[in-house]
Amino acid sequence: MKKLTIRLHIDGKEKRFTAPRMVTGSVFQKTLQIERHFDHRRDPEYMFQELYPFICGVFGYQFTEEQLKTGYDVRDILPMTDKAINHVIVEMELDPLGEVIPFGRNKRKK
């Protein structure tokens, strides 16, 4: 899978961040919550309360919520949230039913 990246304007400069491959338990849990409500919640308050912290978490808190709010186009938050959800699901190696594949059964060929 292609790496998940985001470009933010911070202190007058464009900075690029890459999401780590490691998925923490709290990020995975939040991903499941966001995914359940993603298509049904489009109001701006939900975006600021849930999506901004979620994106920061997926990127390992390499930037703050405030930097994300002021350095990223708000119109791109929903598409980035979708990409972040997909990133977490692919890294967790979920099967088509949404169940985690046991760690010992890694499908990648070496």
C-alpha positions in Angstrom: 0.0 0.0 0.0 1.1 3.5 -0.7 2.3 5.5 2.3 -0.3 7.8 3.9 1.1 11.4 3.7 -0.3 14.9 4.5 1.1 18.3 3.7 0.5 21.1 6.2 1.4 24.8 6.0 3.2 25.5 9.3 5.0 28.7 10.0 4.8 29.8 6.4 6.4 26.6 5.1 4.8 23.4 3.6 5.7 20.4 5.7 5.1 16.8 4.7 4.3 14.1 7.3 4.0 10.3 6.8 1.8 8.1 8.9 3.7 5.4 10.8 2.9 1.8 10.0 2.4 1.0 13.7 -1.2 1.3 14.7 -1.8 1.8 18.4 -4.8 0.3 20.2 -6.3 3.7 20.8 -6.0 4.7 17.2 -7.5 1.4 16.1 -10.4 1.8 18.5 -11.0 5.4 17.3 -10.9 4.2 13.7 -13.7 1.7 14.3 -15.8 4.5 16.0 -15.1 7.0 13.2 -15.8 4.4 10.5 -19.2 3.6 12.0 -20.3 7.2 12.0 -18.3 8.6 9.0 -21.1 8.6 6.4 -23.8 9.9 8.8 -22.0 12.8 10.5 -21.2 15.7 8.2 -21.7 18.6 10.6 -18.7 20.9 11.3 -18.8 20.4 15.0 -18.3 16.7 14.6 -15.4 17.4 12.3 -13.6 19.5 14.9 -14.4 17.3 17.9 -13.7 13.9 16.3 -11.9 14.0 12.9 -9.1 16.4 13.7 -7.9 14.4 16.8 -8.3 11.2 14.8 -6.1 12.4 12.0 -3.5 13.6 14.4 -3.5 10.2 16.1 -3.1 8.3 12.8 -0.1 10.4 12.1 1.4 9.6 15.5 0.9 13.2 16.8 3.7 14.6 14.6 1.6 17.8 14.5 -1.0 19.3 16.7 -4.7 19.7 16.1 -4.2 23.5 15.9 -1.6 23.0 13.2 -3.9 20.7 11.3 -6.8 23.2 11.6 -4.8 26.2 10.5 -2.5 24.5 8.0 -4.8 22.2 6.0 -7.7 22.9 3.7 -11.0 22.1 5.6 -12.4 20.8 2.3 -9.8 18.0 2.4 -10.6 16.8 5.9 -13.3 14.3 4.8 -11.1 12.7 2.0 -8.1 12.6 4.4 -10.3 10.9 7.1 -11.3 8.3 4.5 -7.7 7.7 3.6 -6.7 7.5 7.3 -9.4 4.9 8.0 -8.2 2.8 5.0 -4.6 3.1 6.1 -5.4 1.7 9.6 -7.5 -1.1 8.2 -4.8 -2.2 5.7 -2.1 -2.0 8.4 -4.2 -4.1 10.8 -4.7 -6.6 7.9 -8.5 -6.9 8.4 -10.3 -9.5 6.5 -13.4 -8.5 4.3 -15.7 -9.0 7.3 -13.7 -6.5 9.4 -12.1 -9.1 11.7 -8.5 -8.9 12.6 -6.4 -11.6 11.0 -4.4 -13.4 13.8 -0.9 -12.1 14.0 0.6 -15.5 13.2 -1.2 -15.7 9.9 0.5 -12.9 8.0 -0.3 -13.3 4.3 2.7 -11.4 3.0 5.2 -13.5 1.1 8.8 -13.0 1.9 
